[in-house]
Amino acid sequence: MNTVPSLNSKTYKTLCNKTDVTDIDAWYDKTYPLFQKGKFKLANHEDFLILVSLAYSWMPTVPVYHDSGDWEEASQYLKHLPEQEALRKFMELVVPMINNSIVGVSKALHFAYPNDISIIDSNVVKGWRKLFYKTETEGYKDPAISPLPINFGSFNGRKSTMSRHIDYYLRYCNNLNEWTKNLDNDVTPRDIETRLYLLGKEL
């Protein structure tokens, strides 16, 4: 895999300089360490629902579960997570089950695979675009950077748009993982994502 020049310590320093705090809010700060200690598994449907319930304790909505989803098919990919193609297939099947929300599913999966599957939401997207896009309206600077759109996660039930946004999300996860490998200290994808969130929240 070719490295992305902009995913380096200089860009991370720029991100840190734009966010002078690392606390998101009291609930996140209290609960995330507890969730980390839980070492949650994702081996079956019940595990998934528990992860969703944890994720939605961080969100201002109640999850809506759609029984029309095909969990039996989705479960075939569990033992292959967090491999990229298995993750893509799994998300395409379970996102419609839970609020049609890539954001919610990303948070749920993060608790089971914190080093491989990153959280995303609208503030992270805003921070990402501020850091890597030329202007608010122009495109991204580097074609190797995930082209997260400002309306990320909004697909109005259109399966093709949902699949495209899932692809953007997976590219974002890959970017964060590569970025951490390019840094000399113990920075994690979660550290970067938190900074992106805080930057986006300020915009």
BELRATA-V584090 format. One line per field, one symbol per residue. psi: psi as a letter, one per 30 degrees, with the letter a starting at -180 (. if undefined). burial: 1 if it has 9 or more other ideal C-beta (glycine too) atoms within 8 Angstrom, else 0. Layout:
psi: ???
burial: ???
//
This chain:
psi: kkljefiaeeeeeeeeffjglfkdleeeeeeeeeeeffiklifaeeeeeeeeeeeffglglkkkkjfflieeeefffeffkhkeeeeeeeefefefejghjeeeeeeefefeifffjlkkaeeeeeeeeeefleaeflllejffkkiklfgkfjghgjeeeeeeeeeeeeeeeeeeeeeeffkfahkleeeeeeeeeeeeff.
burial: 00010111001101100110000000011010001000010100001111111111011000100000101001101100110001111111111111001111111111111100111111111111111110000001010011010001101000001110111111111111111101100001110111111111100
//
